[in-house]
Amino acid sequence: MVAAAKLRRAQEAAERARPYAAKLTEMFAAVAAGVEPEAHPLLARRPEQRIDLLVLTSDRGLCGGYNANLLRFAGGFVRQHGGAETAVVVVGRKGLEYYRRRSARVVAHRQGILTTAPTAMAAELAGEVTRRFVAQETDAVYLVYTRFRSALSQLPSAAPVLPVAAPSTDAPVADYIFEPKRPELLAHLLPRYIEVLVTQALLEAIASEHGARMTAMENATRNAGEMIDRLTLSMNRARQATITKELMEIVSGAEALKG
């Protein structure tokens, strides 16, 4: 019941953020159209020899296969990029424990995904991965998170974050007059765009965690009820068998005394 109440708020927050992210993506596509990669460090493309994974897990358990499915997906993603050196920026205690047990290279970690404002955490995470990319400590950054579909369905997903690629759109691009100039506007828009990508992923992850926990606890409650019913039936049968045996012994003894 607690997870269901929190899920409603988290789902509403994720759904409200989607139009904003879509509109910012449209704006970024208009500004980035025709801009060369050399115009800004966050657009620079290099061979992906070093990759950072920004992985969003939970701090607590009791949410079924939520973390296991996500970390399995992240492992498959790493295997697909087997030729690259991988470092991890992880959110959540479960993910941190998982990667520490496997001696993975964790360059940064955060906790409190359910207690910290998503915008504040997104600003910290975006600043960390942006700093590493600009300093050429990594060649690409990918975001691994669970996308919310419904309370019963959460989909592990991966999305590229850096270098920033202009979103592809089929709609015709209008010829805008920019003030300030396009490169200056792009310098202000790029960090904000990255923060919005991370914020949206955090909101999706929070809603997915609450949905997975609600489903897991509902299944656990149902299974516990079924187990109690089976044990009660078994104990009743055993008690009835004991009573029947005692009655048979009494009757047999009485018959023996008559004989």
C-alpha positions in Angstrom: 0.0 0.0 0.0 2.9 2.4 0.8 4.6 1.6 -2.5 1.3 2.1 -4.4 0.8 5.5 -2.9 4.3 6.5 -3.7 4.0 5.0 -7.2 1.1 7.3 -8.1 3.2 10.4 -7.3 6.3 9.1 -9.0 4.4 8.1 -12.1 2.8 11.6 -12.3 6.2 13.2 -12.0 7.7 11.1 -14.7 4.8 11.7 -17.1 4.8 15.5 -16.4 8.6 15.6 -17.2 8.3 13.9 -20.6 6.8 16.8 -22.5 9.4 19.2 -21.1 12.2 16.8 -22.1 10.7 16.4 -25.6 10.4 20.1 -26.1 14.0 20.7 -25.0 15.1 18.0 -27.3 13.3 19.8 -30.2 14.9 23.1 -29.2 18.3 21.5 -29.1 17.8 19.9 -32.5 17.1 23.3 -33.9 20.1 24.9 -32.3 22.5 22.1 -33.1 21.5 21.8 -36.8 24.5 22.5 -38.9 26.9 23.0 -36.0 30.3 21.3 -36.3 31.5 19.0 -33.6 34.4 21.3 -32.9 32.0 24.0 -31.8 31.9 22.7 -28.2 33.9 20.2 -26.2 30.7 18.2 -25.4 30.2 17.5 -29.1 33.7 16.1 -29.7 33.7 12.6 -31.0 36.6 10.2 -30.2 37.1 6.5 -30.6 35.3 4.8 -27.7 38.3 3.3 -26.0 37.1 4.4 -22.5 33.4 4.3 -21.6 31.7 5.5 -18.5 28.4 3.9 -17.5 26.0 5.9 -15.3 23.9 3.1 -13.7 20.7 3.9 -11.7 19.9 1.3 -9.1 18.0 1.3 -5.8 19.2 1.8 -2.2 16.9 -0.8 -0.8 15.8 -4.3 -1.7 12.3 -5.9 -1.6 11.6 -4.9 -5.2 11.8 -8.3 -6.9 14.1 -8.6 -9.8 14.4 -4.8 -10.4 18.1 -4.5 -9.6 19.1 -7.9 -10.9 17.5 -7.3 -14.3 19.1 -3.9 -14.6 22.6 -5.0 -13.6 22.3 -8.0 -15.9 21.4 -5.7 -18.7 24.4 -3.4 -17.8 26.7 -6.5 -17.9 25.4 -7.4 -21.4 26.0 -3.8 -22.5 29.6 -4.0 -21.2 30.2 -7.3 -23.0 29.0 -5.7 -26.3 31.7 -3.0 -25.8 34.3 -5.6 -24.8 37.1 -3.7 -26.4 36.6 -0.6 -24.3 37.8 0.1 -20.8 34.8 0.6 -18.6 34.3 2.8 -15.5 31.1 3.1 -13.5 29.2 6.0 -12.0 26.6 4.3 -9.9 23.5 5.5 -8.1 22.1 3.3 -5.3 23.6 1.1 -2.6 22.6 -2.1 -4.4 24.6 -1.2 -7.5 27.5 0.0 -5.5 27.7 -3.3 -3.5 27.3 -5.3 -6.8 30.3 -3.5 -8.5 32.5 -3.5 -5.4 32.1 -7.3 -5.1 33.3 -7.6 -8.7 36.2 -5.2 -8.2 34.8 -2.9 -11.0 36.2 0.6 -11.4 33.7 2.9 -9.6 34.7 6.5 -10.2 31.8 8.1 -8.4 28.7 7.0 -6.5 25.6 8.5 -5.0 22.9 7.3 -2.7 19.5 8.5 -1.6 17.7 8.3 -5.0 14.3 8.3 -3.2 15.2 11.0 -0.7 17.2 13.5 -2.8 15.5 15.9 -5.3 15.9 14.5 -8.8 17.0 17.8 -10.2 19.7 18.2 -7.5 21.1 14.7 -8.0 20.9 15.1 -11.8 23.0 18.3 -11.6 25.7 16.5 -9.5 25.8 13.5 -11.8 25.7 15.5 -15.0 28.5 17.7 -13.7 30.6 14.7 -12.8 30.3 12.9 -16.2 30.7 16.2 -18.0 33.9 17.0 -16.1 35.4 13.6 -17.0 34.4 13.9 -20.6 35.9 17.4 -21.1 39.1 16.4 -19.3 39.3 13.4 -21.8 39.2 10.9 -18.9 36.5 9.1 -20.9 35.5 9.0 -24.5 31.8 8.3 -24.1 29.1 8.2 -21.4 26.1 6.0 -21.5 23.1 6.0 -19.1 21.7 2.7 -17.9 18.4 2.9 -16.2 14.9 1.3 -16.0 12.3 2.9 -18.1 8.8 2.9 -16.6 6.0 1.4 -18.7 3.5 0.4 -16.1 3.3 -0.9 -12.5 3.8 -4.4 -13.9 6.4 -3.6 -16.6 9.7 -1.9 -16.3 12.3 -2.0 -19.1 16.1 -1.8 -18.6 17.4 0.7 -21.2 20.6 2.3 -22.3 20.9 5.8 -23.7 24.0 7.7 -25.0 24.7 10.9 -23.0 28.1 12.1 -24.2 29.2 13.1 -26.7 26.0 14.9 -27.3 24.4 14.0 -30.6 21.9 16.2 -32.4 18.5 14.4 -32.1 17.2 13.1 -35.3 13.8 14.4 -36.3 11.7 14.0 -39.5 10.1 17.4 -39.0 11.4 20.2 -41.2 13.8 22.5 -39.3 12.7 26.1 -39.3 15.2 28.8 -40.1 15.4 30.6 -36.8 17.3 33.8 -36.0 19.2 33.2 -32.8 20.0 35.7 -30.1 22.6 35.3 -28.8 24.5 33.6 -31.6 24.2 29.9 -32.1 27.5 28.8 -30.6 27.0 30.9 -27.5 23.4 29.6 -27.1 24.6 26.1 -27.6 27.2 26.5 -24.8 24.4 27.3 -22.4 22.0 24.7 -23.8 24.2 21.7 -23.8 24.8 21.3 -20.0 21.1 21.9 -19.4 20.2 19.3 -22.0 22.4 16.7 -20.3 20.8 17.5 -16.9 17.4 17.0 -18.3 18.4 13.6 -19.8 19.6 12.5 -16.4 16.6 14.0 -14.5 14.2 12.2 -16.8 16.1 8.9 -16.3 16.0 9.4 -12.5 12.2 10.0 -12.5 11.7 6.9 -14.7 13.9 4.9 -12.3 12.1 6.1 -9.2 8.7 5.2 -10.7 10.0 1.8 -11.9 11.4 1.0 -8.4 8.1 1.8 -6.7 6.2 -0.2 -9.3 8.6 -3.2 -8.9 8.3 -3.0 -5.1 4.5 -2.8 -5.2 4.3 -5.8 -7.4 6.9 -7.8 -5.4 5.2 -7.1 -2.1 1.8 -8.0 -3.6 3.1 -11.3 -4.9 4.8 -11.9 -1.5 1.6 -11.2 0.4 -0.4 -13.5 -1.9 2.2 -16.3 -1.6 2.3 -16.0 2.1 -1.5 -16.2 2.3 -1.5 -19.3 0.1 1.3 -20.9 2.2 -0.8 -20.2 5.4 -3.8 -21.8 3.8 -1.8 -24.9 2.8 -0.2 -25.2 6.3 -3.5 -24.7 8.0 -5.1 -27.5 5.9 -2.1 -29.8 6.5 -2.2 -29.2 10.3 -6.0 -29.8 10.4 -5.6 -33.1 8.5 -2.8 -34.1 10.9 -5.0 -33.2 13.9 -8.0 -35.0 12.5 -5.8 -38.1 11.9 -4.5 -38.1 15.5 -8.1 -37.8 16.8 -9.3 -40.6 14.6 -6.4 -42.8 15.7 -7.1 -42.2 19.4 -10.8 -43.0 18.9 -9.9 -46.2 17.1 -7.6 -47.2 20.0 -10.4 -46.5 22.5 -12.9 -48.5 20.6 -10.5 -51.4 20.1 -9.7 -51.4 23.8 -13.4 -51.5 24.7 -14.1 -54.3 22.3 -11.1 -56.3 23.8 -12.5 -55.9 27.3 -15.9 -57.2 26.2 -14.3 -60.3 24.7 
